[in-house]
C-alpha cells in the first residue's frame, strides 16, 4: 500500500495519466474504425500500398495511386508518413499479410506522432506558462480536443505536420530562453524537415519559426550603458549578433537541405522543374478525372461570383468549419454532443477576448521582457492567420470543403491565446474576490477554474470516444 501511495503522489503520475488517456482514446479509434472512415483514408492508402508492394516511391500520375473519378493522387504531395507506413508494412509482412493487421500497423505511425506531440506539448507548456495548473490547462486543450486526437488515428500526413509545429515552436522557444545550442539547432531542423515532408498547409509555421529564430539574435543596449569599447550611447540602441545567427542558421539550413531537399529535387526532376508538384498535380487531375470533376467545370464560389465573406458567413461554411475543428469524426459525418460544442465555443470566446486585456503581468513567458513577449504574441497571431487564410482560399478557389483538420497547424498558437485568456479570467476573478474580502477563496480561484476546465476537456474527450464513437462502430 505504501508503494501505491508513493506512486500516486509521484510527480510523474499526472504525466502518466495524461499520456495514458490520450493513448487509450487513440487506440480505440485505431482498432474500431473501419478502413476508409478517416477523411480520404482509402485514397491515401493507395500510396502506402504502392510503397509496400513495390519498395519504392510512386510518381504522382502512376495508375496504381490515382484517385478514381477525382483524378490526380496524393503521391504529388510530401509523403514522409506514407513512406514510413509503406516500409513498416513490408516489415510486418514478414510475419503476416492480413489486411486488418497491416491497416492497424500503418495507423500506428500516426499514433506515434500523436504521442510524441503530447509529450512535446507538455514541454512547450512549461516554456509558455510558469504555473503548473496553467501548463496542464494548455496541454489538455491541445491534446484532448477531440478533433486533435482523432487526427492521429487514421492514415494522413496532417498528424506529422501537427507534430512538426509543436517541435518547431518548442525548440525555438527553448532557444530564445537558453540560447541555440547544437542539440536545439538539431531539434529545430528536425521540426522543419518533418513539416516540409508532411503538409503544405503547415508551412506557415516554418515562416513563424524563422522569424522567431532571427529575433533571438536581436538585442538592445539601453541609453547610458557602458559598452566594451568604453563608450555609452545617449539613446537606446538595437543590434544583431550576425555571426552566431549565421552560424546557427547555416547549420540548421544544412540539416534541412539534407533531410528534406531530396524531395523537392525529386519533384523538379520528375515534373519538369515543378519542385512543389502542385502544377503537375493540377495537370494530372485535369487529364485523369471524369468530366464531373474536371477543374474547368467545377463549381466554386469564386467562379460563381460569390464573395469570400458571403461564402464564409452566408452559407454553412463557418458552422461546419468550427464544428469540425472541435469534433467531427469519420468522413465528417459523426458529431459529438451538442453541449460539448457549445462549451468549447464559450471557452474559445472568453479566452480570446480576455487574452487581449493588458493585465496580469508574469502570467506567461515570465522569463522574457515585455517587448519580446509582445513580439512573440504577434508571431503567434501570424501562426493562426496563415492556416485560416490558406483554408478559406482553398475552399473559395478550388473545393468547398469546410474541414477543421485544415486548421490544426494553428492549434498550439490558438490554444496559447485561449489559455492565456482563461488564466487572465482567473486573475480578474481573483482580484474581484480580494475586493469583496474573500481572500481565502481568492487564492484558490485560479486553481479551481483551471481544474474545472481540465476536467471538462478530459470528460468531453471520454464522452466523445466512449459514448459516441464506440457505440456507433460497435453497432455497425
C-alpha positions as CSV (number, residue, x, y, z in Angstrom):
1,X,0.0,0.0,0.0
2,X,2.8,2.4,0.8
3,X,4.3,1.8,-2.7
4,X,0.9,2.5,-4.2
5,X,0.5,5.8,-2.3
6,X,4.0,6.9,-3.3
7,X,3.1,6.2,-6.9
8,X,0.0,8.4,-6.8
9,X,2.0,11.1,-5.1
10,X,4.8,10.9,-7.6
11,X,5.1,13.9,-9.9
12,X,5.1,11.6,-12.9
13,X,1.7,10.2,-12.1
14,X,-0.3,13.1,-13.7
15,X,2.0,12.8,-16.8
16,X,1.4,9.0,-17.0
17,X,-2.4,9.6,-16.6
18,X,-2.4,12.3,-19.2
19,X,-0.5,10.2,-21.8
20,X,-2.4,7.1,-21.0
21,X,-5.8,8.7,-21.6
22,X,-4.5,10.1,-24.9
23,X,-3.1,6.7,-25.9
24,X,-6.2,4.7,-24.9
25,X,-8.5,7.0,-26.9
26,X,-6.3,6.9,-29.9
27,X,-6.1,3.1,-29.9
28,X,-9.9,3.0,-29.5
29,X,-10.2,4.8,-32.8
30,X,-7.4,2.8,-34.5
31,X,-9.0,-0.5,-33.6
32,X,-12.6,0.3,-34.2
33,X,-12.7,2.5,-37.3
34,X,-13.4,0.5,-40.5
35,X,-11.0,1.1,-43.3
36,X,-11.8,4.4,-45.1
37,X,-13.6,6.0,-42.2
38,X,-10.9,8.7,-41.8
39,X,-11.2,11.5,-44.4
40,X,-10.0,10.1,-47.7
41,X,-8.1,7.3,-46.0
42,X,-8.7,4.9,-48.9
43,X,-7.0,7.2,-51.4
44,X,-4.1,8.0,-49.1
45,X,-3.6,4.3,-48.5
46,X,-3.1,3.8,-52.3
47,X,0.3,5.5,-51.9
48,X,1.1,3.4,-48.8
49,X,0.1,0.2,-50.6
50,X,2.3,1.0,-53.6
51,X,5.3,1.5,-51.4
52,X,4.5,-1.6,-49.5
53,X,4.2,-3.7,-52.7
54,X,7.0,-2.2,-54.7
55,X,9.6,-0.9,-52.3
56,X,10.0,2.5,-54.0
57,X,8.1,5.7,-54.3
58,X,5.4,6.2,-56.9
59,X,5.1,9.0,-59.4
60,X,2.1,11.2,-58.9
61,X,0.5,10.0,-62.1
62,X,1.1,6.3,-61.6
63,X,-2.2,4.5,-62.4
64,X,-1.9,2.5,-59.1
65,X,-2.3,5.6,-57.0
66,X,-4.7,7.7,-59.0
67,X,-8.0,8.7,-57.3
68,X,-10.9,7.2,-59.2
69,X,-13.2,9.9,-60.7
70,X,-11.5,12.9,-59.0
71,X,-8.1,12.2,-60.7
72,X,-4.7,13.0,-59.5
73,X,-3.2,11.4,-56.4
74,X,-1.6,12.0,-53.0
75,X,1.7,11.0,-54.4
76,X,2.4,14.5,-55.7
77,X,2.4,15.9,-52.2
78,X,5.1,15.3,-49.5
79,X,4.7,11.7,-48.3
80,X,7.1,11.1,-45.4
81,X,4.2,9.5,-43.4
82,X,3.3,7.2,-46.3
83,X,7.0,6.2,-46.7
84,X,7.3,5.2,-43.1
85,X,4.0,3.3,-43.3
86,X,4.8,1.6,-46.5
87,X,8.2,0.3,-45.3
88,X,6.7,-0.6,-41.9
89,X,4.2,-2.8,-43.7
90,X,7.0,-4.5,-45.6
91,X,8.5,-5.5,-42.3
92,X,5.1,-6.6,-40.8
93,X,4.5,-8.7,-44.0
94,X,7.4,-10.9,-42.9
95,X,5.0,-12.2,-40.2
96,X,1.5,-11.8,-41.7
97,X,-0.2,-10.3,-44.7
98,X,-3.6,-10.0,-43.1
99,X,-5.1,-6.7,-44.2
100,X,-6.6,-5.8,-40.8
101,X,-3.1,-6.2,-39.1
102,X,-1.5,-4.1,-41.9
103,X,-4.0,-1.4,-41.5
104,X,-3.5,-1.1,-37.7
105,X,0.2,-1.1,-38.2
106,X,0.0,1.7,-40.7
107,X,-2.2,3.8,-38.4
108,X,0.2,3.2,-35.5
109,X,2.7,5.5,-37.3
110,X,0.3,8.4,-36.7
111,X,-0.4,7.2,-33.1
112,X,3.4,7.6,-32.6
113,X,3.3,11.1,-34.0
114,X,0.3,11.9,-31.7
115,X,2.0,10.6,-28.6
116,X,5.2,12.4,-29.4
117,X,3.2,15.6,-29.9
118,X,1.6,15.1,-26.5
119,X,5.0,14.8,-24.8
120,X,6.3,17.9,-26.6
121,X,3.1,19.8,-25.7
122,X,3.9,19.3,-22.0
123,X,7.4,20.7,-22.7
124,X,6.0,23.6,-24.6
125,X,3.5,24.4,-21.9
126,X,6.4,24.8,-19.4
127,X,8.1,27.3,-21.6
128,X,4.9,29.3,-22.1
129,X,3.4,29.4,-18.6
130,X,5.1,29.5,-15.2
131,X,2.2,27.9,-13.2
132,X,1.6,24.2,-13.2
133,X,-2.2,24.3,-13.5
134,X,-2.0,26.7,-16.4
135,X,0.6,24.4,-18.0
136,X,-1.8,21.5,-17.6
137,X,-4.7,23.5,-19.0
138,X,-2.8,24.4,-22.1
139,X,-1.7,20.7,-22.5
140,X,-5.2,19.4,-22.2
141,X,-6.7,21.9,-24.5
142,X,-4.2,21.0,-27.2
143,X,-4.1,17.2,-26.8
144,X,-7.6,16.4,-25.6
145,X,-9.5,18.5,-28.2
146,X,-11.4,15.6,-29.8
147,X,-10.6,16.6,-33.3
148,X,-6.9,17.0,-32.5
149,X,-6.8,13.5,-31.0
150,X,-8.8,12.0,-33.9
151,X,-6.1,13.4,-36.3
152,X,-3.6,10.8,-35.1
153,X,-5.8,7.7,-35.7
154,X,-6.1,7.2,-39.5
155,X,-3.7,7.4,-42.4
156,X,-2.9,11.0,-43.3
157,X,0.0,13.5,-43.3
158,X,-1.7,16.0,-41.0
159,X,-0.5,14.2,-37.9
160,X,3.1,14.6,-38.8
161,X,2.6,18.2,-39.7
162,X,1.0,18.8,-36.3
163,X,3.9,17.2,-34.5
164,X,6.3,19.3,-36.6
165,X,4.6,22.6,-35.5
166,X,4.9,21.6,-31.8
167,X,8.5,20.6,-32.3
168,X,9.5,23.8,-34.0
169,X,7.8,26.1,-31.5
170,X,9.2,24.1,-28.6
171,X,12.8,24.2,-30.0
172,X,12.7,27.9,-30.9
173,X,11.3,28.9,-27.6
174,X,13.9,26.9,-25.8
175,X,16.5,28.6,-28.0
176,X,15.1,32.0,-27.1
177,X,15.4,31.2,-23.4
178,X,18.6,29.3,-23.2
179,X,20.4,30.0,-26.5
180,X,20.7,27.9,-29.6
181,X,22.9,25.1,-28.6
182,X,23.8,22.4,-31.1
183,X,21.0,20.0,-29.8
184,X,18.4,22.8,-30.1
185,X,19.6,23.5,-33.7
186,X,19.1,19.8,-34.5
187,X,15.6,19.8,-32.9
188,X,14.6,23.0,-34.9
189,X,15.9,21.4,-38.1
190,X,14.0,18.2,-37.3
191,X,10.8,20.1,-36.9
192,X,11.3,21.9,-40.3
193,X,12.1,18.7,-42.0
194,X,9.0,17.0,-40.7
195,X,6.9,20.0,-41.7
196,X,8.5,20.2,-45.2
197,X,7.8,16.5,-45.8
198,X,4.3,16.4,-44.4
199,X,1.7,19.0,-45.4
200,X,1.8,22.3,-47.3
201,X,-0.8,23.9,-45.0
202,X,1.6,23.8,-42.1
203,X,4.4,25.7,-43.9
204,X,3.3,28.9,-42.3
205,X,4.7,27.6,-39.0
206,X,8.1,27.4,-40.7
207,X,7.8,31.1,-41.6
208,X,7.0,31.9,-37.9
209,X,9.8,29.8,-36.7
210,X,12.3,31.6,-38.9
211,X,11.1,35.0,-37.7
212,X,11.4,33.9,-34.0
213,X,14.8,32.4,-34.7
214,X,16.1,35.7,-36.1
215,X,14.6,37.6,-33.3
216,X,16.7,35.6,-30.8
217,X,19.8,37.3,-32.0
218,X,18.4,40.9,-31.8
219,X,19.2,42.8,-28.7
220,X,19.1,46.3,-27.2
221,X,21.7,48.5,-25.4
222,X,19.9,50.9,-23.1
223,X,20.9,54.5,-23.1
224,X,23.9,55.2,-20.8
225,X,25.1,51.6,-20.8
226,X,28.9,51.3,-21.0
227,X,29.8,49.1,-23.9
228,X,33.0,47.1,-24.4
229,X,34.8,49.9,-26.2
230,X,34.3,52.1,-23.1
231,X,31.6,54.4,-24.7
232,X,28.0,54.9,-23.8
233,X,25.2,55.6,-26.3
234,X,22.9,58.6,-25.4
235,X,19.9,56.7,-26.7
236,X,18.6,53.1,-26.8
237,X,20.4,51.2,-29.5
238,X,19.4,48.0,-31.2
239,X,21.8,45.4,-32.7
240,X,22.0,42.0,-34.3
241,X,24.5,39.2,-33.4
242,X,25.1,38.4,-37.0
243,X,27.9,35.9,-36.6
244,X,26.2,33.5,-34.2
245,X,22.9,33.8,-36.1
246,X,24.5,32.9,-39.4
247,X,26.5,30.1,-37.8
248,X,23.3,28.5,-36.2
249,X,21.2,29.3,-39.2
250,X,23.7,27.7,-41.6
251,X,23.9,24.6,-39.5
252,X,20.1,24.3,-39.4
253,X,19.7,25.0,-43.1
254,X,22.3,22.4,-44.0
255,X,20.4,19.8,-41.9
256,X,17.1,20.8,-43.5
257,X,18.6,20.5,-47.0
258,X,20.0,17.1,-46.3
259,X,16.7,15.9,-44.6
260,X,14.1,17.4,-47.0
261,X,15.9,18.7,-50.0
262,X,15.8,15.4,-51.8
263,X,12.0,15.5,-52.0
264,X,11.9,18.8,-53.9
265,X,14.9,17.9,-56.1
266,X,13.0,14.7,-57.0
267,X,9.9,16.7,-57.8
268,X,11.8,19.1,-60.0
269,X,13.3,16.1,-61.9
270,X,10.0,14.3,-62.3
271,X,7.8,17.2,-63.0
272,X,9.9,19.4,-65.3
273,X,11.1,21.9,-62.7
274,X,7.8,21.9,-60.6
275,X,9.6,21.3,-57.3
276,X,6.4,21.6,-55.2
277,X,4.5,19.3,-57.6
278,X,1.3,21.4,-57.4
279,X,1.1,22.4,-61.0
280,X,1.9,18.8,-62.1
281,X,-0.9,17.6,-59.8
282,X,-3.4,20.1,-61.3
283,X,-2.5,18.9,-64.8
284,X,-2.8,15.3,-63.8
285,X,-6.2,16.0,-62.2
286,X,-7.4,17.6,-65.5
287,X,-6.2,14.7,-67.6
288,X,-7.3,11.8,-65.4
289,X,-10.6,12.9,-63.8
290,X,-14.1,12.2,-65.0
291,X,-16.0,15.1,-66.6
292,X,-18.0,15.8,-63.5
293,X,-14.8,16.6,-61.6
294,X,-12.9,18.5,-64.2
295,X,-11.3,21.7,-62.7
296,X,-12.7,23.9,-65.5
297,X,-16.3,22.6,-64.8
298,X,-16.1,22.5,-61.0
299,X,-18.5,25.0,-59.4
300,X,-16.6,27.1,-56.9
301,X,-17.6,30.2,-55.0
302,X,-15.1,32.1,-57.0
303,X,-16.3,31.2,-60.5
304,X,-19.9,31.7,-59.3
305,X,-19.2,35.3,-58.3
306,X,-19.9,34.7,-54.6
307,X,-17.8,36.8,-52.3
308,X,-15.4,35.4,-49.7
309,X,-17.4,36.8,-46.8
310,X,-20.6,35.6,-48.4
311,X,-19.2,32.1,-48.6
312,X,-17.9,32.1,-45.0
313,X,-20.8,33.7,-43.3
314,X,-23.7,33.4,-45.8
315,X,-23.5,29.6,-46.0
316,X,-23.0,26.8,-43.6
317,X,-19.2,27.1,-44.2
318,X,-18.3,28.7,-40.9
319,X,-20.5,26.5,-38.8
320,X,-19.1,23.3,-40.3
321,X,-15.6,24.6,-40.1
322,X,-15.8,25.4,-36.4
323,X,-17.7,22.2,-35.5
324,X,-15.2,20.1,-37.3
325,X,-12.4,22.0,-35.6
326,X,-13.8,20.7,-32.3
327,X,-15.0,17.3,-33.2
328,X,-16.3,15.6,-36.3
329,X,-15.4,12.0,-36.7
330,X,-15.4,9.5,-39.6
331,X,-15.8,11.1,-43.0
332,X,-17.2,14.3,-41.5
333,X,-20.5,12.5,-40.6
334,X,-20.2,11.7,-36.8
335,X,-20.6,14.7,-34.5
336,X,-20.2,14.7,-30.7
337,X,-22.8,16.0,-28.2
338,X,-24.3,19.5,-28.8
339,X,-23.2,20.8,-25.4
340,X,-19.6,19.9,-25.9
341,X,-19.6,22.2,-28.9
342,X,-21.3,25.0,-27.0
343,X,-19.0,24.8,-24.1
344,X,-15.9,24.8,-26.3
345,X,-17.2,27.8,-28.2
346,X,-17.6,29.7,-25.0
347,X,-14.2,28.7,-23.8
348,X,-12.7,29.9,-27.0
349,X,-14.7,33.2,-27.0
350,X,-13.8,34.1,-23.4
351,X,-10.2,33.1,-23.8
352,X,-9.6,35.0,-27.0
353,X,-11.4,38.2,-25.7
354,X,-9.8,38.3,-22.3
355,X,-6.3,37.5,-23.5
356,X,-6.2,40.9,-25.2
357,X,-6.6,42.7,-21.8
358,X,-3.3,44.3,-20.7
359,X,-3.4,42.7,-17.2
360,X,-1.7,40.0,-15.2
361,X,2.0,40.5,-15.7
362,X,4.0,37.4,-15.2
363,X,1.2,35.0,-16.2
364,X,3.1,33.9,-19.3
365,X,6.6,33.9,-20.7
366,X,7.8,35.2,-17.4
367,X,11.4,34.8,-18.5
368,X,11.0,37.2,-21.3
369,X,11.0,41.0,-21.2
370,X,7.8,42.9,-22.2
371,X,8.7,43.8,-25.7
372,X,9.8,40.3,-26.6
373,X,6.5,38.9,-25.2
374,X,4.6,41.3,-27.5
375,X,6.7,40.3,-30.4
376,X,6.1,36.6,-29.7
377,X,2.4,37.2,-29.4
378,X,2.5,38.8,-32.9
379,X,4.2,35.8,-34.3
380,X,1.5,33.5,-32.7
381,X,-1.2,35.6,-34.4
382,X,0.6,35.1,-37.7
383,X,0.7,31.3,-36.9
384,X,-3.1,31.4,-36.6
385,X,-3.8,33.7,-39.6
386,X,-1.8,31.7,-42.2
387,X,-3.7,28.4,-41.8
388,X,-7.0,30.2,-41.7
389,X,-6.2,32.1,-44.9
390,X,-5.0,29.0,-46.7
391,X,-8.1,27.1,-45.7
392,X,-10.5,29.8,-46.8
393,X,-8.5,30.4,-50.0
394,X,-8.5,26.7,-51.0
395,X,-12.3,26.4,-50.3
396,X,-13.0,29.6,-52.3
397,X,-10.9,28.9,-55.3
398,X,-10.8,25.1,-55.6
399,X,-13.0,22.9,-53.4
400,X,-15.7,23.9,-50.9
401,X,-14.7,21.7,-48.0
402,X,-15.0,23.3,-44.6
403,X,-12.8,20.8,-42.7
404,X,-11.4,21.7,-39.3
405,X,-8.4,19.5,-39.8
406,X,-7.1,22.1,-42.2
407,X,-6.7,24.5,-39.2
408,X,-4.8,22.1,-37.0
409,X,-1.4,23.6,-37.7
410,X,-2.6,26.7,-35.8
411,X,-3.8,24.7,-32.8
412,X,-0.8,25.3,-30.5
413,X,-0.8,29.1,-31.1
414,X,-4.6,29.3,-30.9
415,X,-4.7,27.4,-27.6
416,X,-1.9,29.5,-26.3
417,X,-4.1,32.6,-26.6
418,X,-7.1,30.7,-25.2
419,X,-5.2,29.5,-22.2
420,X,-3.7,33.0,-21.6
421,X,-7.2,34.5,-21.7
422,X,-8.6,31.9,-19.3
423,X,-5.7,32.5,-16.9
424,X,-6.3,36.2,-17.1
425,X,-10.0,35.5,-16.3
426,X,-8.9,33.7,-13.2
427,X,-6.7,36.7,-12.3
428,X,-9.7,39.0,-12.7
429,X,-11.9,36.8,-10.6
430,X,-9.1,36.7,-8.0
431,X,-9.0,40.5,-7.9
432,X,-12.7,40.6,-7.5
433,X,-12.7,38.2,-4.6
434,X,-10.0,40.2,-3.0
435,X,-12.1,43.4,-3.2
436,X,-15.1,41.7,-1.6
437,X,-12.8,40.5,1.2
438,X,-12.9,36.8,0.3
439,X,-9.2,36.3,0.4
440,X,-9.3,32.6,1.2
441,X,-11.4,32.0,-1.9
442,X,-9.3,34.4,-4.0
443,X,-6.2,32.3,-3.5
444,X,-8.0,29.2,-4.8
445,X,-9.9,30.7,-7.8
446,X,-7.2,30.2,-10.5
447,X,-6.6,26.6,-9.5
448,X,-10.4,25.9,-9.2
449,X,-11.1,27.5,-12.7
450,X,-8.2,25.6,-14.3
451,X,-9.2,22.4,-12.6
452,X,-12.8,22.6,-13.9
453,X,-11.6,23.4,-17.4
454,X,-9.1,20.5,-17.4
455,X,-11.9,18.2,-16.1
456,X,-14.2,19.3,-18.9
457,X,-11.5,18.7,-21.7
458,X,-10.9,15.1,-20.3
459,X,-14.7,14.5,-19.9
460,X,-15.5,15.8,-23.3
461,X,-12.9,13.5,-24.9
462,X,-14.0,10.4,-22.9
463,X,-17.7,11.1,-23.7
464,X,-16.9,11.6,-27.4
465,X,-14.9,8.4,-27.7
466,X,-16.8,6.0,-25.4
467,X,-20.4,7.3,-25.7
468,X,-20.3,8.5,-29.4
469,X,-17.6,6.6,-31.3
470,X,-17.6,3.2,-29.6
471,X,-21.4,2.7,-29.8
472,X,-21.5,3.9,-33.4
473,X,-18.9,1.5,-34.7
474,X,-19.9,-1.4,-32.4
475,X,-23.5,-1.2,-33.6
476,X,-22.3,-1.2,-37.2
